């Protein structure tokens, strides 16, 4: 069987590997971190927006007593599916280069703990995610040690004042968790209430916390500087205020990592940076090089979710099987 390389062991990469298995290939998955690392980096007590059926891969049911699965359940589910399918996964090995050879195959360079390796394969699926590439705002003080682009859990922030940059689901969830441990969150959001993306079952709870003064919500505002113990906020009318902040959570989203695609020669769209690919096959402008999951989206990683990206592997496997038979 042909050894197809899949780069990335997120849900969409695992789904692609399973589809390739089913099509008679022998995929090898190269993963920079651990299996489904993006989900591992989610907040500890997160509940998914989706139902379990929409997160399933490989035809395996997602067992959960909840309407909305938890982060922990998702980690157990995807890990279990990978084990049951006996997927070959090289964890903690980073793919650093993809190059097409003159013979038409692909040479992929990887590195693990300073040791380089090379793989050759007739086709490569790039399913790299985005959770290790936060959107930096570019304001003074963003690099300070009390500033984070990730929120894991609320406990370390108990009794402190926390400024949150952003106003969508991740920011709102963090603010609600912080209130429960006695923190004082201030949410600073550039948009207005109508532009917020907030889970419908969380919205009334959040609005109630704001109304009671447990959360300070500033719309049409932005933080323009972060200091060791405060932030400078610019309001809609141009006025400035200084607010105390022991910690700052810059929950401004993430960007897909297209480093490998950029070096492979695959064409991208100049306006978004998204790779050019055939939506029926997921093949890029480099024959034999495919994309799956969020890496196929533009700069807005919310364009593609697990729910849709999990089906990309089926298209890829179908096309590779037809190529092999043809």
C-alpha positions, 0 to 999 in steps of 0.5 A, spaced: 500 500 500 502 507 498 504 511 504 500 517 504 503 523 509 498 527 513 501 533 516 497 534 522 493 530 527 487 534 529 480 531 528 480 533 520 487 530 519 485 524 523 478 523 519 483 524 513 487 518 515 481 514 516 478 515 509 485 514 506 485 507 510 478 505 508 480 507 500 486 502 501 492 507 502 497 506 508 497 513 511 502 516 516 500 522 520 506 527 522 504 531 528 507 537 531 504 536 538 500 531 541 493 528 538 488 533 537 492 538 540 488 544 538 482 541 543 487 540 548 489 547 548 481 549 549 479 552 556 479 546 561 471 546 562 469 548 555 463 545 552 462 545 544 457 549 541 456 542 536 452 536 538 456 530 538 454 527 532 457 533 528 464 532 531 464 524 529 469 521 525 470 515 521 463 513 523 464 512 530 459 514 535 461 520 540 458 517 546 456 522 551 450 524 556 451 531 554 447 535 549 454 539 548 460 535 549 466 537 553 473 538 552 475 532 556 470 528 552 472 530 545 480 528 547 477 521 550 473 520 543 479 522 538 484 519 542 480 512 542 478 513 535 485 513 533 487 507 537 481 503 535 483 504 527 491 503 529 493 510 526 500 510 525 502 517 528 508 520 529 507 525 535 512 531 537 515 531 530 514 537 526 514 537 518 518 543 516 519 542 509 515 539 503 518 539 496 516 536 490 521 532 486 523 531 479 520 524 479 513 527 481 513 524 489 514 529 495 520 529 500 518 531 507 523 534 512 521 533 519 524 535 526 524 531 532 528 534 538 533 536 534 534 530 529 531 531 522 528 526 518 526 525 511 520 522 508 518 520 501 511 519 499 506 520 492 501 525 496 501 529 502 495 532 505 496 538 509 491 538 515 495 543 520 491 547 525 491 554 527 491 554 535 498 555 536 498 562 532 494 567 535 492 573 532 497 578 535 494 585 536 500 589 535 500 594 541 505 596 546 505 591 552 502 585 549 509 581 550 509 582 557 509 576 562 502 577 565 498 577 558 496 571 555 492 569 548 490 563 551 485 562 557 485 555 560 481 555 567 479 561 572 483 558 578 489 562 577 485 569 576 481 568 583 481 575 586 484 579 581 482 584 576 482 581 569 482 585 562 479 581 556 480 583 549 475 581 545 468 580 545 466 573 542 465 566 545 471 565 548 472 572 551 465 571 554 466 564 556 472 566 560 469 572 563 463 568 566 468 563 569 472 568 572 466 571 575 465 564 579 472 564 582 471 572 584 475 575 579 473 582 576 473 582 569 473 587 564 471 585 557 473 590 551 470 589 545 471 593 538 464 591 536 457 593 538 452 588 541 449 586 535 456 583 532 458 579 538 458 571 537 455 568 543 452 561 544 445 562 545 444 559 552 450 563 555 447 570 552 442 571 558 447 569 563 452 573 560 447 579 560 445 578 567 452 578 570 453 585 566 447 588 569 449 586 576 456 589 575 459 582 576 462 583 569 464 590 566 462 590 558 465 596 554 463 596 547 466 600 541 472 600 545 479 598 544 485 597 549 491 601 546 497 599 551 498 594 556 502 596 562 504 592 568 498 593 572 493 597 568 491 598 561 489 604 557 482 604 553 480 608 548 472 609 547 468 610 541 468 618 542 476 618 542 477 619 550 482 615 554 481 611 560 486 607 565 483 601 568 487 596 573 489 590 570 493 584 574 492 580 568 490 581 560 487 575 556 488 577 549 482 572 546 482 575 539 482 568 535 487 565 531 490 564 524 491 558 520 498 556 519 500 555 512 508 555 512 508 549 509 504 550 503 507 557 502 514 553 501 511 548 497 509 552 491 502 552 492 498 558 490 494 562 495 489 567 494 493 574 495 486 577 498 486 572 504 492 568 504 488 562 503 490 556 498 487 555 491 484 548 491 479 544 488 473 544 492 471 537 489 478 534 491 481 539 496 487 538 491 492 545 491 495 547 485 501 542 486 498 536 483 498 531 489 498 536 495 492 536 498 489 541 504 484 539 509 480 542 515 482 550 517 488 550 513 483 551 507 480 557 510 482 564 509 484 569 515 478 568 518 479 561 522 471 560 523 470 559 516 471 552 517 470 547 523 470 540 525 463 539 522 465 541 515 473 539 515 472 532 517 469 531 510 475 533 506 479 527 507 473 523 504 474 527 498 481 527 498 481 519 498 476 518 493 480 523 488 487 519 490 483 512 489 481 514 482 488 517 480 491 510 482 485 506 478 486 511 472 
